[in-house]
Amino acid sequence: MAELKPQTNYTEDDIRSLDWKEHIRLRPGMYIGKLGDGSAPDDGIYVLMKEVIDNCIDEHTMGYGKHVDITVEGKTVYIRDYGRGIPLGKVVDVVSKINTGAKYDSRAFQKSVGLNGVGTKAVNALSSYFKVTAFREGKQKTAEFERGALLKEFKEEKTTEENGTLVTFIPDENVFRTYNYRSEYIDAQLWNYCYLNAGLVINFNSKRYVSKNGLLDLLQHKTNPDELRYPIIHLKGEDIEIALSHNNDYGEDIFSFVNGQYTTQGGTHQQAFREAYVKVIRDFYKKDYDASDIRTSIVAAVSVRVQEPVFESQTKTKLGSQYVFEGGPSMKKFIEEFLLKELDNFLHRNPTVAEALKRRIEQNERERKELAGIKKLANERAKKANLHNKKLRDCRVHFNDEPPTKNKAEFIELQNKSTIFITEGDSASGSITKSRNVDTQSVFSLRGKPLNSYGLTKKVVYENEEFNLLQHALNIEEGLEGLRYNNVVIATDADVDGMHIRLLLMTFFLQFFPDLVKKGHVYILETPLFRVRNKQETIYCYDETEKQDAVKKLGSKPEITRFKGLGEISPDEFGKFIGDYMRTQLVHLAEGDHIQQLLEYYMGKNTPQRQDFIIDNLRFELDLIEN
């Protein structure tokens, strides 16, 4: 694990005591992960929504409230559940006093998500306006806050409203700067809640979400049925549900959940499933298959209910619990015993599925053995290339580092910021290298345009020097467990050649490491196209509209510079574009998109459909220019 440089000049003046809301606002990353602007599904504004919705889901899980109403109007969010409602005498305390809540009492919330009494307090502290109303047994109580500070506590009133809680909030633009909600990210989040709570109805801006078949519906929604090697296996038990199949993609695509929480970084339950699944398959077929052959191309969803779960961060993206409940079996034993019974029985009852699964495993085995010799030579070449001195300018903190015992939360915050910029050319990589944050930002330099890897086998990853060195830099040869950087940012010029390089890199990741994209690790760096300035002020503009607005603002014929490439931006300027508020676009697969179909359309032979797409969009662009 890398060590950070020690702080110097440490005196009494450096000691501060913060109240709860000051600490949350000073260190928001400890509570909600990254801030962002709404362009990525794990940006803070969606985490704020999730923290409130989690409470609604916990009520539903306990048997109270069958539906949740959510409305987003501009930047204002309204979330109404129909559970029991916050006890009226504790409405203010529950949303403004740290370590206050019912979830410390496991009798009230046996298997909830939010256990540390922080969630809604973080939403409150990070909102410019926050309002909570509890409806309970014919009475209601309301309180209003501004950035965590109580504005007004209303008296109890009579009401005809159903029991439950209504929370209204506006994320603070002083914290999140410019942000916008994207409905497709909210859509994916809400579907996950429904898949994990069959029968729950969520209404979002007049759209209705409900799932009857749980994780079976999830996998059917996430996969292309034409690419599945056998019908989805769906298994349910007490406190556990699993759905799985195999497709034609490389890697492992596992969606894991705990108490209705999507654990994007996995954890003990996901690792337990991976290990238990391998054991059951080996036992069933009575053959000691390699673990990678069994798991390659798997697509699965795993959900467990755990009493008082322990997460490795406030954002609850990685489970740390070793046991399902106190005094009960270990996570691994619990999942293993379930699969030994249910999956073994299923495969015995469905020999056609068992045979298809076996063929997929043996195909993986053949391909792995064919690659063995090539991989050995490629690994030797990577060592000789002196990767970490020539191709890679590394950072100090990596995503796969083991966090220290002390200051663990702060270290995890840095890990979440760990970034590798993939760029082309010495001038561009030089500018980023000089202006980057050496604690969390790395730079990988490409040499020339990457190969179009669509339709090629994984053999090319090892035979092509650039691809081989890139996978070693990322440490993803054996899967995402060793991923060294949370954010993989493609940084190329905003011209035709730069866009072509982006497309070739995205093809490489989607073809051979699809999990990297599916788990939300790949981004495109946005850098300004124009610099507009006068003697008093400099404005950087990312498109023509921003440029025109800047010219109007500065007036008097300001100096306008058009950046033709990353290498033209000085290191001093570059530092402004890759800091805390750098602009990026997430490489995101929309619901219903399937990788092989996308690659065939964009990177395959020049089909008539793609020609029509280009012609239609060219006509659209010409119309915009003319008008």
C-alpha positions as CSV (number, residue, x, y, z in Angstrom):
1,M,0.0,0.0,0.0
2,A,1.3,3.4,-0.9
3,E,2.0,5.9,1.8
4,L,1.0,9.6,1.7
5,K,3.4,12.4,2.5
6,P,3.1,13.5,6.2
7,Q,1.6,16.9,7.0
8,T,4.1,19.5,8.2
9,N,3.8,22.3,10.7
10,Y,1.2,20.5,12.9
11,T,0.2,22.8,15.8
12,E,-2.7,23.6,18.2
13,D,-4.1,25.9,15.5
14,D,-4.8,22.9,13.3
15,I,-7.2,21.3,15.8
16,R,-10.9,22.0,15.1
17,S,-14.1,20.6,16.5
18,L,-17.0,20.5,14.0
19,D,-20.6,19.9,14.6
20,W,-22.3,17.2,12.5
21,K,-23.5,19.3,9.6
22,E,-20.2,21.1,9.3
23,H,-18.3,17.9,9.1
24,I,-20.7,16.5,6.4
25,R,-20.3,19.6,4.4
26,L,-16.6,19.7,4.8
27,R,-16.1,16.0,3.9
28,P,-19.1,15.1,1.8
29,G,-17.1,12.3,0.1
30,M,-17.0,10.3,3.4
31,Y,-20.8,10.3,3.4
32,I,-22.0,10.2,-0.2
33,G,-18.9,9.2,-2.3
34,K,-18.0,11.6,-5.1
35,L,-20.0,14.8,-5.8
36,G,-20.3,14.9,-9.5
37,D,-22.8,16.8,-11.6
38,G,-25.4,14.1,-12.3
39,S,-23.6,12.8,-15.4
40,A,-22.8,9.5,-13.7
41,P,-25.1,7.1,-11.8
42,D,-23.0,7.2,-8.6
43,D,-22.9,11.0,-8.4
44,G,-23.9,12.5,-5.1
45,I,-27.3,13.8,-6.1
46,Y,-28.4,10.2,-6.8
47,V,-26.9,9.0,-3.5
48,L,-29.0,11.7,-1.7
49,M,-32.1,10.2,-3.3
50,K,-31.0,6.7,-2.4
51,E,-30.5,7.6,1.3
52,V,-34.1,8.7,1.5
53,I,-35.6,5.9,-0.6
54,D,-33.7,3.3,1.5
55,N,-35.8,4.4,4.5
56,C,-38.9,3.8,2.4
57,I,-37.7,0.4,1.4
58,D,-36.9,-0.6,5.0
59,E,-40.5,0.2,5.9
60,H,-41.7,-1.9,3.1
61,T,-39.4,-4.8,4.1
62,M,-40.8,-4.7,7.6
63,G,-44.3,-5.0,6.1
64,Y,-45.5,-1.4,6.1
65,G,-46.3,0.4,2.9
66,K,-46.7,-1.2,-0.5
67,H,-45.8,1.8,-2.7
68,V,-43.6,4.8,-2.9
69,D,-44.2,8.1,-4.8
70,I,-41.2,10.0,-6.2
71,T,-41.3,13.3,-8.1
72,V,-38.4,15.3,-9.5
73,E,-39.2,18.8,-10.7
74,G,-36.1,20.6,-11.8
75,K,-33.8,20.3,-8.9
76,T,-36.5,19.6,-6.2
77,V,-37.1,16.0,-5.1
78,Y,-40.2,14.8,-3.4
79,I,-40.3,11.3,-1.8
80,R,-43.4,10.0,-0.1
81,D,-43.7,6.5,1.5
82,Y,-46.7,4.9,3.1
83,G,-45.0,3.2,6.1
84,R,-45.6,3.9,9.7
85,G,-44.3,7.5,9.7
86,I,-41.6,8.9,11.9
87,P,-42.8,9.2,15.5
88,L,-44.0,12.8,15.7
89,G,-42.0,13.7,18.7
90,K,-38.7,12.7,17.0
91,V,-39.2,14.2,13.5
92,V,-36.5,16.9,14.1
93,D,-34.1,14.5,15.9
94,V,-34.2,11.8,13.2
95,V,-33.1,14.1,10.4
96,S,-30.7,16.4,12.4
97,K,-29.1,14.5,15.3
98,I,-26.3,12.2,14.3
99,N,-26.5,8.6,15.5
100,T,-30.3,9.0,16.1
101,G,-32.8,6.5,14.6
102,A,-34.8,3.3,15.1
103,K,-32.4,1.1,13.3
104,Y,-30.1,0.7,16.3
105,D,-32.9,-1.5,17.7
106,S,-32.9,-4.7,15.6
107,R,-36.4,-5.5,16.8
108,A,-37.7,-2.5,14.8
109,F,-35.6,-2.9,11.8
110,Q,-34.3,-6.5,11.6
111,K,-32.6,-6.4,8.2
112,S,-32.5,-2.8,7.1
113,V,-29.9,-1.0,5.0
114,G,-29.2,2.2,7.0
115,L,-27.8,1.3,10.4
116,N,-25.6,4.2,11.4
117,G,-28.2,7.0,11.7
118,V,-26.4,9.2,9.1
119,G,-28.3,8.9,5.8
120,T,-31.1,11.5,6.0
121,K,-28.8,13.8,8.1
122,A,-26.3,13.8,5.2
123,V,-29.2,14.7,2.8
124,N,-30.3,17.5,5.2
125,A,-26.8,18.9,5.6
126,L,-26.1,18.9,1.8
127,S,-29.4,20.4,0.8
128,S,-30.1,24.1,0.5
129,Y,-33.7,23.3,1.5
130,F,-34.9,20.2,3.3
131,K,-38.4,19.5,4.6
132,V,-39.8,16.5,6.4
133,T,-43.4,15.7,7.2
134,A,-44.5,12.7,9.2
135,F,-48.1,11.4,9.0
136,R,-49.0,9.1,11.8
137,E,-52.4,8.0,13.2
138,G,-54.4,11.1,12.1
139,K,-51.7,13.7,12.9
140,Q,-48.8,15.3,11.1
141,K,-45.6,17.0,12.1
142,T,-43.4,19.1,9.8
143,A,-39.9,20.6,10.1
144,E,-37.9,22.7,7.6
145,F,-34.1,23.1,7.4
146,E,-31.5,25.0,5.4
147,R,-28.1,23.3,5.0
148,G,-28.9,21.2,8.1
149,A,-29.9,24.2,10.3
150,L,-33.5,24.1,11.6
151,L,-35.6,26.9,10.0
152,K,-39.0,26.1,11.5
153,E,-40.5,23.4,13.5
154,F,-44.3,23.3,13.0
155,K,-46.8,22.2,15.6
156,E,-48.6,18.9,15.3
157,E,-51.8,19.1,13.2
158,K,-54.7,16.9,12.4
159,T,-54.6,15.2,9.0
160,T,-56.5,12.8,6.8
161,E,-53.4,11.7,5.0
162,E,-52.3,8.0,5.2
163,N,-49.5,7.1,7.5
164,G,-46.0,7.6,6.1
165,T,-43.3,10.2,5.5
166,L,-42.8,12.9,2.9
167,V,-39.3,14.3,2.4
168,T,-38.6,17.3,0.1
169,F,-35.1,18.5,-0.7
170,I,-33.0,20.5,-3.1
171,P,-29.3,19.6,-3.3
172,D,-27.1,22.6,-2.4
173,E,-25.5,24.2,-5.5
174,N,-22.7,25.5,-3.2
175,V,-21.7,21.8,-2.8
176,F,-22.7,20.2,-6.1
177,R,-22.2,23.3,-8.3
178,T,-23.9,22.9,-11.6
179,Y,-25.9,19.7,-11.7
180,N,-28.9,18.1,-13.4
181,Y,-30.8,14.8,-12.7
182,R,-30.8,12.3,-15.6
183,S,-34.0,10.2,-15.6
184,E,-32.2,7.1,-17.1
185,Y,-30.0,6.8,-13.9
186,I,-33.0,7.2,-11.6
187,D,-34.8,4.7,-13.8
188,A,-32.1,2.0,-13.3
189,Q,-32.0,2.7,-9.5
190,L,-35.7,2.3,-9.1
191,W,-35.9,-0.9,-11.1
192,N,-33.2,-2.4,-8.8
193,Y,-35.4,-1.6,-5.8
194,C,-38.4,-3.3,-7.5
195,Y,-36.4,-6.4,-8.5
196,L,-35.3,-6.8,-4.9
197,N,-38.8,-6.3,-3.5
198,A,-41.2,-8.2,-5.7
199,G,-44.6,-6.6,-5.5
200,L,-43.4,-3.1,-4.4
201,V,-44.8,-0.4,-6.6
202,I,-42.8,2.8,-7.2
203,N,-44.3,5.7,-9.0
204,F,-41.8,8.1,-10.5
205,N,-43.0,11.2,-12.4
206,S,-46.1,9.3,-13.4
207,K,-44.2,6.1,-14.5
208,R,-45.0,2.9,-12.7
209,Y,-42.3,0.4,-11.6
210,V,-43.1,-3.1,-10.3
211,S,-41.6,-6.5,-10.6
212,K,-43.3,-9.9,-10.1
213,N,-40.4,-12.2,-10.4
214,G,-37.5,-10.5,-8.7
215,L,-34.0,-11.3,-9.8
216,L,-35.4,-13.3,-12.8
217,D,-36.8,-10.1,-14.1
218,L,-33.5,-8.3,-13.5
219,L,-31.5,-10.7,-15.5
220,Q,-34.0,-10.8,-18.3
221,H,-33.9,-7.0,-18.4
222,K,-30.0,-6.9,-18.3
223,T,-29.3,-9.6,-20.9
224,N,-30.0,-10.4,-24.5
225,P,-31.9,-13.7,-24.6
226,D,-30.3,-14.6,-27.9
227,E,-26.9,-14.5,-26.3
228,L,-27.7,-16.7,-23.3
229,R,-26.3,-20.2,-23.5
230,Y,-29.2,-21.6,-21.4
231,P,-32.4,-20.3,-19.8
232,I,-31.9,-18.3,-16.6
233,I,-31.7,-20.4,-13.4
234,H,-33.7,-18.8,-10.7
235,L,-33.4,-20.0,-7.1
236,K,-35.1,-18.6,-4.0
237,G,-34.7,-19.4,-0.3
238,E,-35.1,-17.7,3.1
239,D,-33.0,-14.5,3.1
240,I,-31.4,-15.4,-0.3
241,E,-32.2,-15.2,-4.0
242,I,-30.0,-16.1,-6.9
243,A,-30.4,-15.9,-10.7
244,L,-27.7,-16.9,-13.2
245,S,-26.8,-18.0,-16.7
246,H,-23.8,-17.7,-19.1
247,N,-23.5,-15.6,-22.3
248,N,-20.8,-15.0,-24.9
249,D,-19.1,-12.0,-23.2
250,Y,-15.7,-12.2,-21.5
251,G,-15.5,-11.6,-17.8
252,E,-18.0,-12.0,-15.0
253,D,-21.1,-9.9,-14.7
254,I,-22.4,-10.2,-11.2
255,F,-25.0,-7.9,-9.6
256,S,-24.9,-8.3,-5.9
257,F,-27.3,-6.9,-3.3
258,V,-27.7,-6.8,0.5
259,N,-31.0,-5.9,2.1
260,G,-32.1,-4.3,-1.1
261,Q,-28.9,-2.3,-1.4
262,Y,-27.0,-2.6,-4.8
263,T,-23.4,-3.3,-3.7
264,T,-21.5,-2.1,-6.8
265,Q,-18.2,-3.0,-5.3
266,G,-19.3,-6.4,-4.1
267,G,-18.0,-7.6,-0.8
268,T,-18.2,-10.7,1.3
269,H,-21.5,-12.0,-0.1
270,Q,-20.3,-11.6,-3.7
271,Q,-17.0,-13.3,-3.0
272,A,-18.8,-16.1,-1.1
273,F,-21.1,-16.7,-4.1
274,R,-18.1,-16.8,-6.5
275,E,-16.3,-19.4,-4.3
276,A,-19.4,-21.4,-3.5
277,Y,-20.6,-21.6,-7.1
278,V,-17.2,-23.0,-8.2
279,K,-17.4,-25.7,-5.5
280,V,-20.9,-26.8,-6.4
281,I,-20.1,-27.0,-10.1
282,R,-17.0,-29.1,-9.4
283,D,-19.0,-31.4,-7.1
284,F,-21.8,-31.8,-9.6
285,Y,-19.7,-32.6,-12.6
286,K,-17.1,-34.5,-10.5
287,K,-14.3,-32.7,-12.2
288,D,-11.7,-30.2,-10.8
289,Y,-12.4,-27.4,-13.4
290,D,-10.3,-24.2,-13.1
291,A,-12.3,-21.6,-11.2
292,S,-11.9,-19.0,-14.1
293,D,-13.3,-21.5,-16.6
294,I,-16.4,-22.0,-14.4
295,R,-17.0,-18.2,-13.9
296,T,-16.0,-16.7,-17.2
297,S,-19.0,-15.4,-19.1
298,I,-21.3,-15.8,-16.1
299,V,-24.1,-13.3,-15.7
300,A,-25.7,-13.5,-12.2
301,A,-27.7,-11.6,-9.6
302,V,-27.3,-12.4,-5.9
303,S,-29.4,-11.0,-3.1
304,V,-29.1,-11.8,0.6
305,R,-30.8,-10.4,3.7
306,V,-28.3,-9.9,6.6
307,Q,-29.0,-8.8,10.2
308,E,-27.2,-5.6,11.0
309,P,-24.9,-5.5,7.9
310,V,-21.5,-4.0,8.1
311,F,-20.5,-1.9,5.1
312,E,-17.0,-0.6,4.3
313,S,-18.2,3.0,3.7
314,Q,-21.2,5.2,4.4
315,T,-22.3,4.8,0.7
316,K,-22.8,1.1,1.3
317,T,-21.3,-0.1,-1.9
318,K,-19.2,-2.9,-0.4
319,L,-20.3,-5.4,2.3
320,G,-17.9,-6.3,5.0
321,S,-20.1,-8.6,7.1
322,Q,-18.7,-12.1,7.7
323,Y,-21.9,-13.6,9.1
324,V,-25.6,-13.5,8.1
325,F,-26.6,-13.0,11.7
326,E,-25.0,-13.1,15.1
327,G,-24.2,-16.7,16.0
328,G,-25.2,-17.9,12.6
329,P,-23.2,-19.5,9.7
330,S,-20.5,-17.6,7.9
331,M,-21.5,-15.8,4.7
332,K,-19.6,-18.4,2.6
333,K,-21.2,-21.4,4.4
334,F,-24.7,-19.9,4.2
335,I,-24.5,-19.4,0.4
336,E,-22.6,-22.6,-0.2
337,E,-25.2,-24.7,1.7
338,F,-28.0,-23.0,-0.3
339,L,-26.3,-23.7,-3.7
340,L,-25.3,-27.3,-2.7
341,K,-29.0,-28.0,-2.2
342,E,-30.9,-25.8,-4.7
343,L,-28.5,-25.5,-7.7
344,D,-27.5,-29.2,-7.5
345,N,-31.2,-30.2,-7.4
346,F,-31.9,-27.9,-10.3
347,L,-29.1,-29.3,-12.5
348,H,-30.2,-32.9,-11.8
349,R,-33.8,-32.0,-12.8
350,N,-32.7,-30.1,-15.9
351,P,-30.1,-32.2,-17.8
352,T,-30.4,-30.1,-20.9
353,V,-29.3,-27.0,-18.9
354,A,-26.6,-29.0,-17.2
355,E,-25.2,-30.1,-20.5
356,A,-25.2,-26.5,-21.9
357,L,-23.5,-25.2,-18.8
358,K,-20.8,-27.9,-19.2
359,R,-20.2,-27.0,-22.8
360,R,-19.7,-23.3,-21.8
361,I,-17.2,-24.3,-19.1
362,E,-15.2,-26.6,-21.4
363,Q,-15.1,-23.9,-24.2
364,N,-13.6,-21.5,-21.6
365,E,-11.1,-24.2,-20.7
366,R,-10.0,-24.7,-24.3
367,E,-9.6,-21.0,-24.9
368,R,-7.6,-20.6,-21.6
369,K,-5.2,-23.3,-22.6
370,E,-4.7,-21.9,-26.0
371,L,-3.8,-18.6,-24.4
372,A,-1.4,-20.0,-21.8
373,G,1.8,-19.8,-23.8
374,I,0.9,-16.4,-25.3
375,K,0.1,-15.0,-21.9
376,K,3.5,-16.1,-20.5
377,L,5.4,-14.4,-23.3
378,A,3.2,-11.2,-23.0
379,N,3.8,-11.0,-19.3
380,E,7.6,-11.2,-19.9
381,R,7.3,-8.5,-22.5
382,A,5.4,-6.3,-20.1
383,K,8.2,-6.6,-17.5
384,K,10.9,-5.8,-20.1
385,A,8.9,-2.8,-21.2
386,N,9.5,-1.3,-17.7
387,L,5.8,-0.3,-17.7
388,H,5.7,1.7,-14.5
389,N,8.5,4.0,-15.6
390,K,7.9,4.6,-19.4
391,K,4.2,4.0,-20.2
392,L,2.7,4.8,-16.8
393,R,3.1,7.8,-14.5
394,D,1.6,6.2,-11.4
395,C,-0.2,7.7,-8.4
396,R,0.3,7.0,-4.7
397,V,-3.2,5.7,-3.7
398,H,-4.8,2.8,-5.7
399,F,-8.4,1.4,-5.7
400,N,-7.2,-2.0,-4.7
401,D,-5.0,-0.9,-1.8
402,E,-5.8,-2.3,1.6
403,P,-7.1,0.7,3.7
404,P,-5.1,1.4,6.9
405,T,-6.8,0.9,10.3
406,K,-6.4,4.6,11.1
407,N,-8.1,7.2,8.9
408,K,-9.8,4.5,7.0
409,A,-12.7,6.6,5.8
410,E,-10.4,9.3,4.5
411,F,-8.3,6.7,2.7
412,I,-11.4,5.1,1.1
413,E,-12.4,8.6,-0.1
414,L,-9.0,8.9,-1.9
415,Q,-9.4,5.4,-3.3
416,N,-12.7,6.4,-4.9
417,K,-10.9,9.3,-6.5
418,S,-8.1,7.1,-7.9
419,T,-7.9,7.8,-11.7
420,I,-5.9,6.8,-14.7
421,F,-5.9,9.1,-17.7
422,I,-5.4,7.2,-21.0
423,T,-4.0,9.7,-23.5
424,E,-2.1,9.7,-26.8
425,G,1.0,11.6,-27.6
426,D,3.9,13.0,-25.5
427,S,2.6,16.6,-25.3
428,A,-0.8,15.7,-24.0
429,S,0.4,13.2,-21.5
430,G,3.1,15.7,-20.5
431,S,0.6,18.4,-19.7
432,I,-1.6,16.1,-17.6
433,T,1.4,14.6,-15.8
434,K,2.6,18.0,-14.7
435,S,-0.8,19.2,-13.5
436,R,-2.3,16.0,-12.0
437,N,-2.8,15.2,-8.3
438,V,0.0,12.7,-7.7
439,D,-1.9,11.1,-4.8
440,T,-4.8,10.0,-6.9
441,Q,-4.2,10.6,-10.6
442,S,-2.1,8.5,-13.0
443,V,-1.3,8.9,-16.7
444,F,-0.9,6.1,-19.3
445,S,0.5,7.1,-22.7
446,L,-0.7,5.4,-25.9
447,R,1.5,5.1,-28.9
448,G,-0.5,5.7,-32.0
449,K,-4.1,4.6,-32.7
450,P,-5.2,1.3,-31.0
451,L,-6.2,-1.7,-33.1
452,N,-9.9,-2.2,-33.9
453,S,-10.5,-5.3,-31.7
454,Y,-14.1,-6.0,-32.7
455,G,-14.6,-9.6,-33.7
456,L,-11.1,-10.6,-32.5
457,T,-10.4,-13.2,-29.8
458,K,-8.7,-12.4,-26.5
459,K,-5.5,-13.6,-28.0
460,V,-5.0,-10.1,-29.5
461,V,-4.9,-8.6,-25.9
462,Y,-1.6,-10.4,-25.4
463,E,-0.2,-10.1,-28.9
464,N,-0.8,-6.4,-29.2
465,E,1.8,-4.5,-27.1
466,E,-0.4,-1.5,-26.3
467,F,-3.4,-3.6,-25.2
468,N,-1.1,-5.9,-23.2
469,L,0.5,-3.0,-21.3
470,L,-2.8,-1.3,-20.7
471,Q,-4.4,-4.4,-19.1
472,H,-1.3,-4.7,-16.9
473,A,-1.5,-1.0,-15.9
474,L,-5.1,-1.5,-14.9
475,N,-4.4,-4.9,-13.4
476,I,-7.6,-6.5,-14.8
477,E,-6.2,-9.6,-16.5
478,E,-7.9,-11.8,-13.9
479,G,-11.0,-9.6,-13.4
480,L,-12.0,-6.4,-11.6
481,E,-10.9,-7.6,-8.1
482,G,-7.4,-6.2,-8.7
483,L,-8.5,-3.0,-10.5
484,R,-6.0,-0.3,-9.5
485,Y,-8.1,2.8,-10.4
486,N,-11.7,3.5,-9.7
487,N,-11.9,5.9,-12.7
488,V,-10.6,5.1,-16.1
489,V,-10.6,8.3,-18.1
490,I,-10.1,8.4,-21.9
491,A,-8.4,11.8,-22.6
492,T,-8.0,12.5,-26.3
493,D,-8.2,15.5,-28.5
494,A,-11.7,16.7,-29.5
495,D,-11.1,16.2,-33.2
496,V,-11.8,13.3,-35.6
497,D,-8.6,11.4,-34.7
498,G,-9.2,11.8,-31.0
499,M,-12.8,10.6,-31.3
500,H,-11.6,7.6,-33.3
501,I,-9.1,6.7,-30.6
502,R,-12.0,7.0,-28.0
503,L,-14.1,4.6,-30.1
504,L,-11.3,2.1,-30.5
505,L,-10.6,2.1,-26.7
506,M,-14.3,1.7,-25.9
507,T,-14.4,-1.2,-28.3
508,F,-11.4,-2.8,-26.6
509,F,-13.0,-2.5,-23.1
510,L,-16.5,-3.6,-24.2
511,Q,-15.1,-6.6,-26.2
512,F,-12.7,-8.0,-23.6
513,F,-13.4,-6.3,-20.2
514,P,-17.1,-5.4,-20.3
515,D,-17.4,-5.4,-16.5
516,L,-15.2,-2.3,-16.5
517,V,-17.9,-0.4,-18.4
518,K,-20.9,-2.1,-16.8
519,K,-19.7,-1.2,-13.3
520,G,-19.3,2.4,-14.3
521,H,-15.5,2.8,-14.3
522,V,-14.9,4.2,-17.8
523,Y,-15.3,7.9,-18.6
524,I,-14.5,10.4,-21.4
525,L,-12.6,13.6,-20.3
526,E,-14.2,16.8,-21.5
527,T,-11.7,19.6,-22.0
528,P,-12.6,23.2,-23.1
529,L,-12.7,24.0,-26.8
530,F,-12.3,27.8,-26.2
531,R,-10.6,30.2,-23.8
532,V,-12.3,33.7,-23.7
533,R,-10.6,36.3,-21.7
534,N,-10.0,40.0,-21.1
535,K,-7.6,41.7,-18.6
536,Q,-10.0,41.0,-15.7
537,E,-11.4,37.5,-16.2
538,T,-10.8,34.2,-18.1
539,I,-13.7,31.9,-19.0
540,Y,-13.2,28.4,-20.4
541,C,-15.9,27.2,-22.7
542,Y,-16.8,23.6,-23.7
543,D,-19.0,24.4,-26.7
544,E,-20.1,27.1,-29.0
545,T,-23.0,28.2,-26.8
546,E,-20.8,28.7,-23.8
547,K,-18.4,30.6,-26.0
548,Q,-21.1,33.0,-27.1
549,D,-22.3,33.5,-23.5
550,A,-18.8,34.3,-22.4
551,V,-18.3,36.8,-25.2
552,K,-21.5,38.6,-24.2
553,K,-20.5,38.6,-20.5
554,L,-16.9,40.0,-21.1
555,G,-17.8,42.3,-24.0
556,S,-15.3,44.7,-25.6
557,K,-14.0,42.1,-28.1
558,P,-12.3,39.7,-25.7
559,E,-9.4,37.5,-26.8
560,I,-10.7,34.1,-28.0
561,T,-8.4,31.0,-28.3
562,R,-9.5,27.8,-29.9
563,F,-7.7,24.8,-28.4
564,K,-7.0,22.3,-31.2
565,G,-5.6,19.6,-29.0
566,L,-4.7,18.7,-25.4
567,G,-1.1,19.4,-26.0
568,E,-1.9,23.1,-26.6
569,I,-3.2,23.5,-23.1
570,S,-0.5,24.5,-20.6
571,P,0.0,22.4,-17.4
572,D,-1.2,25.3,-15.3
573,E,-4.4,25.5,-17.2
574,F,-4.9,21.7,-17.3
575,G,-4.9,21.5,-13.6
576,K,-8.2,23.4,-13.6
577,F,-9.8,20.8,-15.8
578,I,-8.8,17.6,-14.0
579,G,-9.5,18.7,-10.4
580,D,-12.5,18.1,-8.2
581,Y,-14.9,19.5,-10.7
582,M,-13.5,18.1,-13.9
583,R,-16.1,17.4,-16.6
584,T,-16.4,13.8,-17.7
585,Q,-19.0,11.7,-19.6
586,L,-19.6,8.2,-18.3
587,V,-19.4,5.4,-20.9
588,H,-22.8,4.0,-20.0
589,L,-24.8,1.2,-21.4
590,A,-28.5,2.2,-21.5
591,E,-31.2,-0.3,-20.4
592,G,-31.8,-2.7,-23.3
593,D,-28.3,-2.1,-24.9
594,H,-26.4,-5.3,-25.5
595,I,-22.7,-5.3,-26.2
596,Q,-22.3,-7.5,-29.2
597,Q,-25.2,-5.8,-31.0
598,L,-23.7,-2.4,-30.3
599,L,-20.2,-3.4,-31.5
600,E,-21.6,-5.0,-34.6
601,Y,-23.6,-1.9,-35.4
602,Y,-20.8,0.6,-34.8
603,M,-17.6,-1.3,-35.5
604,G,-18.7,-4.2,-37.8
605,K,-19.0,-4.1,-41.5
606,N,-20.4,-0.9,-43.0
607,T,-24.1,-2.0,-43.0
608,P,-26.9,-0.1,-44.8
609,Q,-28.5,0.6,-41.3
610,R,-25.4,2.4,-40.2
611,Q,-25.1,4.4,-43.4
612,D,-28.8,5.5,-43.0
613,F,-28.0,6.5,-39.4
614,I,-25.1,8.7,-40.5
615,I,-27.1,10.3,-43.4
616,D,-30.1,11.0,-41.1
617,N,-27.9,12.6,-38.4
618,L,-25.9,14.6,-40.9
619,R,-29.2,16.0,-42.3
620,F,-30.2,16.9,-38.7
621,E,-26.9,18.7,-38.1
622,L,-27.1,20.6,-41.4
623,D,-30.7,21.7,-40.4
624,L,-29.4,23.0,-37.1
625,I,-26.6,25.0,-38.8
626,E,-29.0,26.5,-41.4
627,N,-31.5,27.5,-38.7
